[in-house]
Amino acid sequence: QFTSQDYISVLEEKEIRISMDGRGRCMDNIFTERLWRSVKYENVYLTEYDNFKEAYRGLSEYLRFYNEKRRHQSLNYQTPTQVHFSNNFKSTP
């Protein structure tokens, strides 16, 4: 995985900053991690794609839904698209 010594050594050799708070903890990427959890549990695990083309199409449709139709509690029940094009979004503490 991304915490293997071989992988970390390559990053260090190229002076690439490793974006982890600790071994195996990707807290810097919490929003991305949450997105992929939703993708897996709301689409991938529920769908039996027969081939790459079907998976590509299905995931594209899901991501369009996720961004344009699915309301997010953390965004005050707005869609990511609404928030992106709005200048007045204020997050809640």
Number of C-alpha atoms within 10 A of each C-alpha: 8 12 14 10 10 10 11 15 13 11 13 11 8 8 9 11 9 12 11 14 11 10 9 11 12 14 13 11 12 11 10 12 13 11 12 13 13 13 16 14 11 13 17 17 10 9 12 10 14 8 8 9 10 12 16 12 11 16 16 12 12 18 15 13 13 19 17 14 15 16 17 13 9 12 15 13 12 17 19 18 15 16 16 11 9 9 8 8 13 9 8 7 4
